[in-house]
Amino acid sequence: MGKSKTRIFRKGINDQITKITRQDAVIEAAKYLNSSQSAQARNLITMFGLSAEEVLEAGASYESVVAMKNIFE
């Protein structure tokens, strides 16, 4: 096996994608919104298509959800 293929296989072993459920994404988005990390929250909201109600029920503050109202469905 050549050097390039060996590097590709090693990189694939070390950079595995973690799995996240929808419920975990809702909880994490609420945490990110409460801690003013809107970029990570925006990524989760758009990736999973979360609604404002779901994030509010998970514990996000109303003000942070209203501030990002343009990205919610």
C-alpha positions as CSV (number, residue, x, y, z in Angstrom):
1,M,0.0,0.0,0.0
2,G,1.4,3.4,-0.9
3,K,2.0,6.3,1.4
4,S,-1.0,8.3,0.2
5,K,-3.5,5.5,0.7
6,T,-2.0,4.8,4.2
7,R,-2.5,8.5,5.2
8,I,-6.0,8.5,3.9
9,F,-6.9,5.4,5.9
10,R,-5.3,6.8,9.1
11,K,-7.1,10.1,8.7
12,G,-10.4,8.3,8.3
13,I,-9.9,6.4,11.5
14,N,-9.0,9.5,13.5
15,D,-11.7,11.9,12.1
16,Q,-14.8,9.9,12.6
17,I,-18.1,11.8,12.6
18,T,-20.0,11.7,15.9
19,K,-23.7,10.8,15.8
20,I,-26.3,13.1,17.3
21,T,-30.0,12.6,17.7
22,R,-32.6,15.3,17.1
23,Q,-33.3,15.5,20.9
24,D,-29.7,16.0,21.6
25,A,-29.5,18.7,18.9
26,V,-32.4,20.6,20.5
27,I,-30.8,20.5,23.9
28,E,-27.4,21.6,22.5
29,A,-29.0,24.4,20.5
30,A,-30.7,25.7,23.7
31,K,-27.4,25.6,25.5
32,Y,-25.6,27.5,22.7
33,L,-28.4,30.1,22.6
34,N,-28.2,30.7,26.3
35,S,-24.4,31.0,26.3
36,S,-24.4,33.5,23.3
37,Q,-22.8,31.1,20.8
38,S,-25.2,31.8,18.0
39,A,-23.0,30.4,15.2
40,Q,-23.1,26.8,16.6
41,A,-26.8,27.2,17.5
42,R,-27.6,28.4,14.0
43,N,-25.8,25.4,12.5
44,L,-27.8,22.9,14.6
45,I,-31.1,24.7,14.0
46,T,-30.6,24.7,10.2
47,M,-29.2,21.2,10.0
48,F,-32.1,19.6,11.9
49,G,-34.8,22.0,10.9
50,L,-35.7,22.8,14.6
51,S,-38.7,24.9,15.5
52,A,-38.8,27.8,17.9
53,E,-41.1,25.9,20.2
54,E,-38.8,22.9,20.5
55,V,-35.8,25.1,21.5
56,L,-37.9,27.1,23.9
57,E,-39.2,23.9,25.6
58,A,-35.6,22.7,25.9
59,G,-34.8,25.8,28.0
60,A,-33.6,28.5,25.7
61,S,-34.4,32.1,26.7
62,Y,-37.2,33.8,24.8
63,E,-35.0,36.8,23.9
64,S,-32.3,34.6,22.2
65,V,-35.0,32.8,20.2
66,V,-36.6,36.0,19.1
67,A,-33.2,37.4,18.1
68,M,-32.8,34.4,15.7
69,K,-36.4,34.3,14.4
70,N,-35.3,34.6,10.8
71,I,-33.7,31.1,10.7
72,F,-36.5,29.2,12.4
73,E,-39.1,27.5,10.2
